[in-house]
Every structure is written in C-alpha cells, then in structure tokens.
Amino acid sequence: MGLWLSRWISRIKGGLAVNLKVGDFNSDGILDLVLAQIYVDSAPKEFSSISIMLGNGDGSFRDPGQAFNAPDGNLLLADFNNDGKLDIAVAGFTNGDG
C-alpha cells in the first residue's frame, strides 16, 4: 500500500479497510476514492461503513466527510440510472441476528 493511501486510511478511525474503489463521484474530472471498512463492536457484531474522499487534482484527497453505515462493504460502481454520472451501490447480506 502506498504511503499516501496508508495516511488516508489512518484518518478514518477504527475499521479494517476491505474495499477501495476509484471514480469521479462529483463529476469534476478529478478521481475520487470510496472506501468500505468493517468494524466489530463489543457485541461481537460486525457492521461496515462507506467513506468518500474527493480528489484535489494533485494526487492528494480531502478528508472524508460523513461515513455512511452499509451492509457488508461490497462496492459496485456504474451509471445505474443512465444519467451520465457514476453511482455507488453497496451490496451485502445479513444472517438475520438483528
């Protein structure tokens, strides 16, 4: 893992990075990052979150904004609704325990 990426991931506290995707999520022509992380709370029960870091255009990225809770951390990127903009889908499953 590159130094810049390890520094970025260390800014997002507490989770294990399980999926990283690159795309232009805000249509500014600059590549951005989306990261899925898995956490294990004290129950023990797993949950995951998705964080987006917008690119600055010089190889660096802005600090992640709000993380979103998500199932399982599997990320899919495509233009799902045919509007010409890249979309992020999160796929997962649960075992029904809660």
C-alpha positions in Angstrom: 0.0 0.0 0.0 1.4 3.4 -0.9 2.3 5.9 1.8 -0.4 8.4 0.7 -3.0 5.7 0.9 -2.0 4.4 4.3 -2.1 8.0 5.6 -5.6 8.5 4.2 -6.9 5.2 5.6 -5.4 6.1 9.0 -7.6 9.2 9.1 -10.7 7.1 9.0 -10.7 5.6 12.5 -11.2 2.1 13.8 -12.1 0.0 10.8 -10.5 -2.6 8.7 -10.3 -1.5 5.0 -12.0 -4.2 2.9 -12.8 -2.4 -0.4 -11.4 0.6 -2.2 -12.7 2.0 -5.5 -11.7 4.9 -7.6 -14.0 7.1 -9.7 -15.1 10.6 -10.4 -18.1 10.8 -8.0 -18.7 14.6 -8.2 -18.2 15.0 -12.0 -15.4 17.5 -11.7 -13.0 15.4 -13.9 -10.8 14.5 -10.9 -10.6 11.0 -9.5 -12.0 10.4 -6.0 -11.9 7.4 -3.6 -14.5 5.5 -1.8 -13.6 3.1 1.0 -15.6 0.4 2.7 -14.5 -0.6 6.2 -15.6 -3.3 8.6 -15.9 -2.8 12.3 -16.5 -5.3 15.1 -18.3 -3.8 18.1 -18.4 -5.2 21.6 -21.4 -7.5 20.9 -19.5 -9.0 18.9 -21.3 -7.9 15.8 -19.9 -6.7 12.5 -21.0 -3.6 10.7 -19.4 -1.6 7.9 -19.3 2.0 6.7 -18.6 3.8 3.5 -16.5 6.9 3.3 -15.8 9.1 0.2 -12.7 11.3 -0.2 -12.8 13.8 -3.0 -9.7 14.3 -5.1 -7.8 17.6 -5.2 -6.4 17.0 -8.6 -2.8 16.9 -7.5 -2.7 13.3 -6.1 -4.0 14.3 -2.7 -7.5 13.9 -1.3 -9.8 15.9 1.0 -10.6 14.5 4.4 -13.5 12.1 4.3 -16.9 13.6 5.1 -19.6 11.7 7.0 -19.3 7.9 6.9 -22.4 6.0 6.0 -23.4 2.7 7.5 -23.7 0.0 4.9 -24.1 -3.8 4.7 -21.0 -5.9 4.2 -18.8 -3.4 2.4 -19.1 -4.7 -1.1 -18.9 -1.7 -3.5 -20.1 -1.6 -7.1 -19.6 1.4 -9.4 -21.6 2.1 -12.5 -24.1 4.5 -14.0 -27.1 2.6 -12.7 -29.8 5.2 -13.7 -28.3 6.2 -17.0 -27.9 9.9 -16.1 -24.2 10.1 -17.1 -23.0 10.2 -13.5 -21.1 7.5 -11.7 -23.2 5.8 -8.9 -22.1 3.8 -5.9 -24.0 0.7 -4.9 -23.3 -1.3 -1.7 -24.2 -4.9 -1.7 -24.4 -7.2 1.3 -26.4 -9.7 3.3 -27.2 -10.3 6.9 -27.7 -13.5 8.8 -30.9 -12.3 10.5 -29.5 -11.9 14.0 -30.5 -8.4 14.4 
